[in-house]
Structures are given as structure tokens and as C-alpha cells.
Amino acid sequence: MAMERSSLASLFAGKDTYLLPFAVKAHQNTKFRIRTLLSHCLYRRVIFWGIVIVALLCLSLTTTSRGDTLRRARLLELTKQHGGEDAGSIPPDKVVVAPEPEQESHPHPWRIDLPSWLGFRHLDGYFVGLKALVPAKDHKPEFPLPPNATYPFPTTLHYTGLPTPTPFIVHPDYESSDYAAEYYPVSPCYLDANKTIPIPDIYAYNGIPQGQPNPFMGSHKVLGLRDDVCFDRFGRYGPYGLGYSFDEGGLEVGMDTESAGSEVVWERTGKINYAGIDWGEVQNRCYEANKQRFVEVAAPTGLFPAMKTKTVVQPREESAPETKKKMPRTAVVVRAYTGFPWSAHLILNLRALISELALRSGAEYDVHFLLHVRDDSEPILADPRTVQRILDENIPPEFHGLCTVWSEEQMRVVYPGGFKRVFSNPARKDIYGVYRSAHFALQYFAFNHPEYDFFWNWEMDMRFVGNYYELFDRLGRWARNQSRVGLWERSSKYYIPQLHGDWDNFTAVVERDVRASGRPFVLGPQNFAGREPLLLEQEGQSFMPPSCAGGANDTSCGVGEDADLITFNPLFDPEGSGWFFESDMAGYDTSLPKPPRRCSIITAGRFSRRMLMAMHEEVWRLHHTAFTEMFPATVALHRGLKAVFAPHPVSIDRDWDLAVVEKTFNGGRDHTTSGRGSVFNSRNEHNHKGTSWYYHSEFSGLLWRRWLGYAEWDGRGPNGGKAGEGTLRGGREEEEMPGSTGRMCLRSLLVHPIKWEHPSELEEEDD
């Protein structure tokens, strides 16, 4: 069901909510009245006196910890005396370093210690704009400082006007003779049925703004990502509706930001009119035009399949042998839920995801939305009209054709009973809830879609500066080339290029540390008390490839094998790590020791079909599960599946000492993120707040909104830079002022979480 563009524009006049779901309404202010709490109503009296009691308790705790507060204030004063907002780093002998959390006693658990990173100077090079662009070979990063360099760098304007971007092409040359000799031809896909509107290119600038910091962890080069170009907001999102009006078919966002020279991104295709588009139809047309490239599969048979085959292949009509390769297909599953607050910027991001992955690749990818219906009483399996109403109220019309709905009540039917034995449930939540078992719905989705070999689990609050195809394709290629020997150990450690050198040297460092520890390398399926085999294992089969026949002495083991699990954070051992959910396992025999396990924070990542089917059988047949972020990696560990942490580039907001970075982020067992001293300990996680990628990062949102062209409250100096504090920086006025370097241009970068984008969204939250 679609809405008329005129009625939508009228409904959301003055807001960046064009083409949003029907359920979006203007925020209504509700006045607070004390007399409503002091009335005869029992519930109001309970609420009132509950608030009074909590306030008195907080006052008591504040008084008790006054000494700690004064000590922290004195440390903050000391920090200001030795640097302040605009000075360099605090002298090493004055840097306040937090003690090792495991060794510190906490008589007052509400106390917040002064983090060590407050002693490091903030980095400003991210916010240098296009007029300071230099070729990559001339780039000098603000972090880490080059030898003999001092801060600050002089900001030199290399352009009186602006440089010109060019189309950023990352897909294979489908028309080349080399590609045609190996693969079936690729038919171009279009936005319209008449094949008149091609899929637009995004634009990049050759070069990098002078002073832009390098990633402090991860690497473009290691993964095969371009690091010699940068992206501004118009080159990234202009082709999808940023920067032009509703009447022209755009989303009317970005028009309130600095936009000099932005028109170049529309010179080839014009401003595309996206009004009335149905992405489900567009994606299906693309597949139909290219289905000869892929193996055809039948629908799943039976509710719970065995693990014998990856897919069910239909009989071929011709008897001639294949002369060209068939391509595997990948589903990108975007997780949504009813009541989610949609925005125009989110629509831009999802249009980019579909265009760059599904359409420009000739249907190698498909994008799906897995919509969690939070009201279990909704008859989503019985009544199509109910499903349509839910879509109308919660999903923009252009994405309806990509949606699959599910509920926790449905998961109770698919995965019945057997989870009463629990080692720990610190969240005290239901095992079928999305909080503890988000993988249930993804497993069942994979079972119902045997046409896909791989599944990316993707979240609504993640963004990527760059082209999505380059990111997903290069990650898959890199993971395929990784040896299984030492893979679990490498994946448990953050890669810091400036300390560890190239990837070969990093591999050698990890091997040295493992041998020094006396621990054996983890390779293949693990044995432990109470282990039960999967059906495939009962038949004598294994997930280990033939290349691993030589064991740990053969580094070719697993090279050329697609990864079953790719994560964006380290795969750490939670045992003794202090991670809050380290013992949240259900269905295992609690009279035996806890099974070995692994975990990766943030659920986003790529799963092979056999990975999800192994998880599926663990749940439905063996009645095993674990906390959402621990279960996939734990199943991979138990069954011998290939799991890898991909060291994607991660930025940081301060000029950390590299040795402190290593000690902080790899401060666990054997210089990894595992065990005692882990950075994922609940007392250590604050160190991620200044990074561009973590579930509670504050820097990611600040960096992203500045890149979008909006002014941000930027808390520079020793107060921590918390959201909503400090000085208003950036935005149109600053980018257009004389002597400004213009709008920001960043190298490809994943950022998370992005909870709001346009300033009006924050204003609505504050009302």
C-alpha cells in the first residue's frame, strides 16, 4: 500500500519525514501536574512516594561518596592545569591512569573513576574539510603523529574553490573478457520497469584532507579497502535523495547544510525521483534478469531439516556440463521492530544498501527486513490484513515488499521447551526475548530461504562512509584467505597497525604470545563434558575442510575456505572476563562445568548457511542456546566452524599513547581481549566511548553528524566530551565562514550507534 506524495508532504510539513510510516505523529507535549500524584488514585500515590524514596536514597549515596567526588574534582583540576582544552597532552608523569579493575576494591559500586583517556588531547583532524585535500602520498596524519612532527599542524588551503569528485567504482568489470570467460553475463538493473533509470554511482574525492587521523585499530589495506579516497555527504547520499526537494523526488534533507559544488553528483543521472518506488519489485526484476548466474533451489521441505545438504538443488533441464561458474547469493537481513522511529536519513542509508549491494551486483545480494512484531497477540501467521496494517504503521511504503514479520510467540512454536536449565540469567529476561535470543529469528529466516549461502545480520543504527559492496565483498574475500591455524587467537586481539606492523608480523606476535603462555592453539571442534553431536557429526562428517588434514603444522589449513562467521569485534573468551553475560547459557547440563565459549560484542556480522543451520539444530533438537552475542561464536567453537574477527578501521577521538592503547584494549589474558583484564569487563567498557564503533560509543554519533553538516555540542577538554556538553562546533556557519576548509570528507568507515541524525530529531526527544 502506498501513499500519495502530496498527502505525505502535507502530513509531515516542515519535517524531514517524507515517506515515513503512517504511524509517525507529531510529538505531543504532556504537562506534568503534581496534583495528579497527590490525588486519591492509589497508583499515583505509589509513583510519587517511590520517586521520593529514590531521591532520598540518591542523596544519601551522594553524601557518602562526597570524598570520592572531591578527589575526582581535584584530579580534573590537575588535568586542566596541565593542558586544558587547547593544550597538548598532559606530561607523562601527570597522566591519571586508572588502576587495573580486577585488582581494585569498590566499596562504593556507584563510584565512577576518572578514566585514563581524559589525559589525552582531543583530535581535530577529522573535521578538516575538502579545501585541505592532498594526495594520499602527501597525507600527514594527526594521529599517530609522524616522526619529528609536532601539533598543531598548520591548516593549508590547497583549493580556493573545491576539488571535483569522480564516480567510485568498486564492482567487478562485468563486461570485461576476463569476467565473461569465467562467469555468466550480468544484465544491468534499473530503478524502473522501462529500464530508463540506471542505478546511480556514488562519488569520492581522490585524496585525503591533510591531518585526518589514521585508524587507531584495524586497517583499510589489510582488508583490501581503498584508503586513498574520501567521501563527503553529497557524493555518498546525493544519488539517493540528499540535497534536493520533495517536488524533485528527494527527501529534502541536506538542503540546510553547506553545499558548494554538490551539483556535480547529479550531472550524469540528474536528481532521481524516488517517489512511488517499490524496492521489492525493483529487486525482484533484477534477480529475474540475472537468475541464470545462480544455482536454483527448491523451497525447504519439512519443518526441521537435517544438516546433510547446504541447499536443495532443482534438477537441471540440460545435460551439458557447466562451463561457467555459478555465483553464491547473499541476504542482507536488516533487523527492525514495530515502533521504531524512522527518519529521512535512515531511508537514504537503506536506499544505498539496496542499490550498492543488490542492484549494482546483478542480484548477487538481496536485502530483506526482518520486522519484530512486539505485540504477541497480533495474528501475523493467520491474517494477511493484520500484516499489511502492521507494515503500514511501521515501515515506509517503499520497503514493504522486502519485509518478513516475526514475533517471540512464533519462536516459541518453532523452538519449543527444554531451556529450563540455566547457568545464569543476569538480565532476568525470557529466553525467547529478542534481548537474549535475537538469533532465533535469523536462524528460522535462513531455514526458509535456502537460496542464500550467506546472511549478513545488520542493524538499523549502523552507517558506512563508503560503498557497501566494497565493504562486504572485501571482508568476505579477506576472511576466505585466512588460515585456520591460529585464527581463534588472532581473532581475540585488536590489530593496532602502528604497534603490530603488517599482518604477517601481527600473526607472528600472536603466535609468540600463545607459545609463551603454554596454551595449545584452538583448532577444530572442541571436546567438553556433556558435548552432544549434531546429526551431521553422528554420520561421521565434519565441518573441517580437507586442507586441514595436516593439523596445526599446516598453515594452508582453511585457506580458500569461506568463513562461517565474520564479526566486527574480537572473538573473546568470556570466562573470567567480567563481561556481564559471561555465564548466560541455557539448556546445557548445569551439573557439569560450563562449556567453553566465545563471544563478540554487537550482533552484526556475516553467517554462512551451515553456521545458521548448526545453530538451528542446537536450539530445536539439542535445546542449547546462549546470550545473543555469545551463541554464534560458541557454536562455531564447539563444532569446528571457521570464525574470524575482521579488523575493520576504527577511529578514536583522542591522541592516545599507542602503548596505552595496547594495554587497554588488549589488556586481557596473553595480551588479548579474553579473560581477566578484558576491555569488555563492565568496568573497562568506558574506553570504547571515544571510538567510532561500539554499542555505547559517543564519538560515533558526534563524528557522523558533523560529517552530515550539522553543528554538534562538542565537549572538548577534560570533561569527557559527553553528548550535549561543551561548545557548539561545525555546521553550515562554520563550514561557510572565510578561511574555513569546507565540509568534511572521510575515508571509508563503519560507525555505530547512530541514534539520531538531524537536529530536529533530538529536539523532539527533549520535548
N, C-alpha and C positions, 0 to 999 in steps of 0.2 A: 504494500500500500504506500502511495507517495502523496506528498502534499504539494499544492500549488506554490510556486516560488513567491508569488506576491503575498499570499496569506502568511507564509513564514516570515517574510521580511517585515510584515506588519506586526506579527506576534512578538518578534524579538527586536523591535525598532530600537536602535541605539546600542545594541549589544553585539558581541562577536559570537552569536549563537545561531547563525544561519544554518538551516538544515539539521537542527538538533531534534531529538525525540519529542513527541507530543507532550510528555510528562514534565518537561522543563517549564518551570513557572518563575515569575519574578519573586524575589525573596521578600517575605513579609516580616516586618519588624513586630515583635511582640513585647509590649511594655511590661516591665516587672513590677508587681504590686505586692508590698509587704503584707497588706491586709488579707491577701488571699491565703497567706501561710498561717495567719493567726485566727482564721475563721473556725467555724465549728467542724470543718472537714477533718477527719482523722488523718488522711493521707498527707494533707498539707502540714498538719502539726508534726507528723513524723519527719517529713522532709526538713522543716525548719529546725527542729531540735537536733536532727542529725548533722546539719550544717554547723550549728553552734558547737556541738561536741567536737567535730573535726577541727574547727577553728581553734578551740581551746587547746586541743592536743598539739596542733602545729605550733602554737605559741609556746607551749611548754618545751617542745623539742628545739625550737629556735633558741630559747633561753639556755637550755642545757648545752647547746653546741656553740655558745657565743665565743668561747675561747678559740675554737677552731675557725670561726668566721673571722675573728680579729687576726689570726695567724695568716689566713689566706689573703686578707686585705693588705697585710704588711708585705706579703710576697708579691702581690700585684703592684704595690708602690715601688718595691725594689725593681721590678721589671720595667716600670715606667722610667725610673731614674737611669736605667742603663739602656735606653733605646727609645721607647715611646713609639708613637705612631709612624714617624717618618725616618727613624734612625735605622742603622744596620742591626745586625744580630747582637744579642747580649754577649758580653765577654764570656768565654767558656767557663770560667770559674764562678760566674754568677748565674748560669743557666739552672733553672729549677727542674730537676729530674725526678719524676715520680718513682717511688720505690717499686720493686717487683711486687705485684699484687698478692701473689700467693704467700709471700713472707710477711705481709703487713697485717697487723691486727686491726679490726674495725669494731671498736666498742660502740660506735655510733654508725649503723649501717646507712643512715640517710646522709652522711657526710660526703661531700664531693671534693676530692683532692685536686689541687692545681695541676693540670696536665703539663707534661714537659714541653709539648709543642708550642705553648704560649711564648716560649722564649725565642722563637724563630720569626724572622721578618716575613711579612706577607709578600707575595709575588704580585707584580703589576703587569708583567709582560703579556699575560693572556689578553689584556684589554687594549693593546696596541692595535691600530687599525690598518686598513688597506693602503693608506698612503705611505706606510713604512715597509711595504713589501720588498723583500730581497730574494734573489735566487737561493735555493736551498744550500748551495755550496758556500754562500756568504753568510748564512744564518749563524748568529751567536746567541745561544740561549741564556736567559736569565738564571735558569736552573737546569742542571748544575752549572755554576759559573765556569767558563773556560779558564785554562791556566793563565795566571797573571792578570786576570780581568778583575775589575772592581765594580761595585754597584754605587750609584745607578748608571745604566747605560745612557749615553746621550741619544735622545729620540730624534732621528734624522728623517725628514720628509723626503722620500725618494720620488714622489709624484706631486706635481702641482694640481693635476686633475686626479683621475683614478685609473688604475690598470684595467685591462679588459679580460674578463673570464672566457673560458672556452668549454665546450661540452666535455664532460667527464665520462669517458667510455671505458667500462670495465668488463663487459660481457665478451665472450669469445667472438671472433670474426666468423659468424655463421656462414658467410658467403665465400670464405677462403677455400682454396683447393685442398689444403691440409685437413680442414674440418670436414669437408664433403667426402673425403676419401675414407674417413673413419666413422662418421655418424650420418644419420638420416637428415635430410634438409629441414631447415627451420622456416616455417611460414611466419612472417611478421604479424603481430597482433595490433588491433586498433581499438580505440575507445568507442567507436560507433559501428553499427551493423553494416553501414555502407562503405566502410574502410576508407574514410576520408580524414579521420583524425588519428595520426600516429601517436604512439607513446612518446612523450617528450623526454629530452635529455635533461639531466641536471648539470650545473655549471660549477667549475672550480677555477681558482687562480693559480697560475704557476709561480710558486714561491711561498714564502712564509714571512709574516711580519717580524721585523727584527726584534729580538729579545724574547719572543714567545718561548716559555719554558718547555723543555723536553719532558716526556713522561717520566715519572719517578719510579714506576713499576711497569713491566710489560714492554712490548716493542712492536712498532709497525713492521720493521724489516724482518724480524723473526717469523711473523705470520704471513708476510708477503703483501702487506698493505702499503699503498703509496704514502710516503711521508714527505714528498717534495711539493705538495699542493695544499691549498687551504680552501675552505668553503665559507661564504657569507650566507646570510639568511635568505637573500633573494635567489642566489644560484641554487640553494638547496631546496627551497619550498616555493619559489616563484612559479615554476611549471605546474604546481598543483593547486594554485589559487591564492597564494600570499601576495599582497600588494595591489590587488585590484578589487573592484566593487561587486556587489550582488548583481547589478544590472549587466555586468560583463561576464558573469558566471563565476566570479571569485568568492572569497569568504570575507572580504572587507576587513582583514587584519593585516598588520604591517604597513597600512597606509598612514598610520600615525607615527611612524619612525623615519629616521633619516634614510633617503632612498636615492641619492645621487648615482647616476649611471646604471640603475637597476633595469632599465628598459631593454638592455641587451639580451636578457634571458628570454624575452618574448619575440625577438626578431625573426626567428625561424618558424615557430609554430603559432605565433600570436597568443593572446590571452585565452586559454581554453575555457569554454563554457561547460562547467561540470554540473549545471542544474539538470536534474532528472536522470542522472546516470544511475545504472544498476550494476554494481560491481560483480554481483553473482553472474549475471548474463555475460558481461564482458569477459570474465574469467572462463566461463564455460565455452564461449566462442573460441577463445584462444586455445583451449585444450582440444576441441574438435578439429581445429585446423592443424594440430600437431600430434594427434594421438598415435600416428604411425611411429613416433620416436620412442614410445614407451611400451613396456610389456602390459598386455591387457590381463586383468584379473577378475575372478568371479566374486560375487558377494560372499561374506562369511557363512559357513554352514554350521548350525548348532550354536548354542549359547556360549559354551566354554570349549574352545578348540584345543587340541593337543599342540605340542611345540614342534612337531615333526617338520613342518614346512614354513617358510617365511611368507609365502603368498600362494594362492591357488591360481594356477595359470590356465587360461582357457585354451582349448585345442586350436592349433593353427590351421588356417584354411589351406595354405600352400605347403608343399612338402619340401621345397627347396631349402637348403641350409641358409642360415643367416649370414649375410656378407658384411653387415654393418652393425655397430654396437647399439643396443637399446639403452636409454638413459634411465637411471633411477629417478623416482619422484619424491619430493619432499613437501610435507604440510607444515605451514607456519600457523600454529594454533594460538590465537590471541585470547587471553583469559579476561572475560568481562563478567559483570554481575548486575542484577537489577538494582536500580537506584544510583548507578554510577553517574557522576557529574560530567557530562560531555562538554567539550569546548571546540571552537573552530580550529585551534592549533592542533588538537588531537586528531581531528579529521584530516588535516594536512599530513600529519605523520602517517596515518593509515593509508591514505592515497599513495604516498611514497612507497610504503611497504608493498602494496599490491602491484604497483606499476613496475618497480625495480626488480621484484622477485618473480612474480607470476607472469607478467605480460612481456617484459623485455627478454625473459629467458625462454620464451616459446613454450610455456606451461611446465617447465621443469619444477616449478614451485606452485603451490596453491596456498591461498590464505583463507583461514577459517576463523570464526569467532565461536568460542565455547562459552555460552551465556549461562551463568549460575542463577537459577531462579530461587531466590532465598525464601520464598513462601512455599513450604512443603505441601500446603493444601491445594495449590494450583494443579489442575488435571492436565498436565502438559503431555502425557502419553495417551490421553483419551480424546482430547478435543482440539482440533486444529484452530478453531476460532480463539480459544484461550491463548494458544501460542502466538497467533497474529496480534492479539491485543497486547501481549507482553512485549513483542517486538516494537509495536507502535509506541509504547510508553517508555521504552528503554534504549532503543537502538536507532540511530539516524536512518531514514529510509534507504539511502544509497547502499547500506551494508546489510540489509535484511536477507538478501539471497546467500549470504555467507555464514549464517548463524545456525548453530546447533544448541538447543536448550537442554539443561540437565538440572537435577535437584539432588539434595542429600538423601531425600526419601527414595529416589530412584537407585542411588548407590546401595542402600540397604537391601534392595531387592537383588541387585546384581552380585553383591558380596555379602551374603547372609551370615550372621553369627560367628562365634568362635574366637572373639577377641577379648575375652574377659581376663585372661592372664596378662598383667601389665607390670613391667619393671618400675615404671614411673610415669606419672601424668601431671607434671608441674603446672600446666595451664588449666587443668581440671576441665577439659573440653571433650566433647563427644568424639569418638574415633572416626565417625562418618563426617564430621565437620570439615569444611574446606581448610580450616586453620591447621589441623593435624594431618589431613589426608587429601590434599589437593590433587595428588597423582591418581586417585581413583577415577576421576572423570576423564583424565587424559588416557589412562590405560584402556578404558572402555571405548573411547573415541577411536583409538588405534585399532582395537579389535574390529570395529565396524567399518574401518577404512583400509582394507588390505592393499589398496592401490599405491600406498605410500611406503617407501623404505625407511624414511627418516621423518622425525617430528620435532620441530622447534617449539618449545614451550615459551611463550612470550607474554610479557605483562604490559598493561596499559600505561604505566608511568615510566617507561623507558624510552629514550630517544637516542638517535645516532646521527652525529655530524658526519656526513659521508653517504656513500651509496650502499644500500642494504645488500645488494648482490655481492659486492666486493667483500663485505664483512662475512657473510655466511659461506660463500664459496671458498674463500681463503682459509677460514677456520677449518672447514671440512678437509681441504687438501693438506693443511699442516698436520692435523690430527692423524690423517691416514699414513703419513710418513714417519710417525713416531714409533720407535721401538718399544715393545712391552717391557723390556729389561730396564729396571729402574724407573718405570713410568709412574707407579704409585708414589715413589719417593720424590721424583721431580715435581709431581702434581701437588705435593703437600707443602711446597715452598714458593713464596713470591719471588719472581725473577726481577732483579734490580740491575739493569744493564751496566750502569756506571760503576757498580761494585763487582759484579759477577763476570763481566766481559761478554764475549759472544756466547751463543747457545752451547757450543761444544765445551767451552770452558765451564759454563754453568753445570752441564751434565757431569763433568769431572769433579766439580766441587761437591755436588750431591753424592756422588759415588764415594768420595773420600770421607765425607761425614758419616755415611751409613757404615762403611767398613770400620771407622774409628769407634762407632757405637757398639759394635759386636752383634748388631741385629741382622737377621737374614733379610735379603730382598724379598718383597712380596711379588709372587709370580704365579698366576693360575688360580684355580678355585681353592678356597680355604677350608680346612677341616676344623671343626669345633664340636664340643659336646652338644648333642641333640640335633646335629645337622640332618636334614631330610632332603633327599634328592628330588629334582624336578623330573617330569616324565621323560624328557629327553635324556637325562642322566641315567635313569633307570634302564634305558635301552642301550647304554654304553657309549652314548655320544658326548661330545664336549664342545664348549664354546671356544676352546683354544684352537688357533689355526695350525696347519701343518708346518709352517715356518718356525714354530716353537718347539719342534721335536728335540732340538739340541739343548733346551733348557736355558738357564740363566747365563751360560757361557756364550750364547749365540746372540749378538745384538741385532741380527736381522729378524729376530722373533717379533712378529706383529707388524713389521714394516710393509706397507702396501695394504694393510687391513683397515677398513673403515672403523672409526671409533663408534662404540655403542653409546657412550655418554661423553658429551663435551660440556664443561662448566665454565663459568666466568669468575669463580673464586676458587681458592685452593681446596683440594680434597683432603681434609684433615681428619686425624684420628681424634674423636671427641672424648675418649676415655681419659679422665683426669684433667680435661682441658678447662673445666669451669664453665663450658657452654651450657646454657640454661636447660636445654632439652637433651643432654647427652645420654640419658637413660630412658627416653621415651620410646619404648618398643612394646608392641602388643602381639599376643598370640604365641610367643615363644615360651618354652618351659622355664618358668621362673625359679624352679628348684635347682636349676643348673646355672653356672656362671653366664653372665651376659655374653652374647655372641660378639665377635669382633665387628667393628662398624667403621664407616667413613661418612663424611658429611661435607656439603658445600653450601654456604650461605647464599641465598637468593635462588629461587626455583627456576629461573630462566636457564635454558640450555638446550642442547640437541640430544634426542634419544633415537636410537635405532629401533626398528620394529621389533627385533628379537629382544631388545632390552625391555621394552614395554610389555611384551608378551611374557617374559620371565617374571616381571613384577606382577602382572595379571594373575599368573598361576600361583605365585607366592601368596596372593591375597585370597583368591577364590578356593584353591584346593588345600593349601597348607595353612591358611588363616594366619599369615605373618604380615605384619606391617610395622612401620616406624614413623617418627615425625617427618613431615613433608620434605624437609631439606636433607634428611638423613637416609630415607628409604632407597632412592635410586642408587646412590653410591654404595650403600651397604649390600644391595642385591648384586651389583657389579662385582664387589669384593668377594662375596660368597660363591658366586657362580663362575668366576673367571672371565667376565666380560671386559672389554677394553674401555677404560675410563681415563679421561685426560682433562686437566685444567689448562685452558688456553690463555697464555699470558698476554691478553689484550692491553693496549696502552691505557694507563690510569694516571691522571694528573693530580697534583696536590697544591694546596693554596699557600703554603709557606716554604721558606728556604731551609728545609730540614738538613741537618748534617747527615750524610749518607750512612755513616756508621750507626747513627741513632735509628735511621730507617730500618736497617737490618736488625738491630737489637729489638726494635719494637714490633715489627711486622713478622719477623722470623725468629721470635724470641721463645718459641716452644722447644719441645724435645728435639735434640740433634739439629738445632738451627732451622726448624720448620715451624709450621703453624699448628702442629699437633701437641697434644698432651699439656703438661704443666708449663705455664708461661704463655699459652696460646693467646694470640691477639683477638681470638673470638671469645675469650673469657669475658663475662659480663662487665668486669671492672676495666677491661682493656679496650672494649669496642669503641670507646670515645675517640680513639686515634683515627678512626675512619671518617670522622665528621668533616675533616678538611680535604677529603678525597673526592674524586668525581664519580666513584662507583661503590656504593654500599647502601643498604636499605635505609639507614638513617643519616646519610650524608647531608650536610647543609651547603657545602660548596657546589655540589652538582646543580642545584636549583639556581643559585646565585649566578654561576657561570653561564648557564643556559639562557636565563632571562636577559642578562647583559648582551649575550650574542643575538638574541631576538630583537634587541634595540630598546629595551626598557630600563629605566633607572631603577637601581636597587639600593636598599638600605644595607650598606656595606660596613660591617663593624671592624675596621682595621685597628691594629694596635693590640694591646694585651688583654682586651676584654673578651676575646674568644671569637669574635666575628659572628655572633649568633644572628639568626634570621630576625629582621626587624630592628636591629640595633645599628648604631654608628652613623655614617654620613651617607646621604643620597648621592650616588655616583652613577655615571653613564647616562644612557638615554639620548633622546634626539638633541636636546640643547647642548650637551657636551660633545656629541659627535659632529655637530654642525658649527661649533664655535671656531673662530680663526686660530690657526695653529694646531687644530685637532688632527689626529691621524685617521679620522673617519671611523666607519663601522668595523666591527670585529670580523676576523677571518681565522677560523680554527682548522687545524688538521683533523682528520677523522678521529672520532672519539665517542665512546659509549658513555651516557650519563644516566644516573638513577639515584634517587627517585625524583620525578618531576610531578609535583602535586598541584601546581598551578602555573600559568604562563602569563596571560595578560593581567595587568594590574587590577582591572575591574573584578577579576575572579577573587582576588584577595580581599577587596573591599566588600564583596558580597559575603564572604566568610566572616568578616569582622562585624557586620551589621547585627 
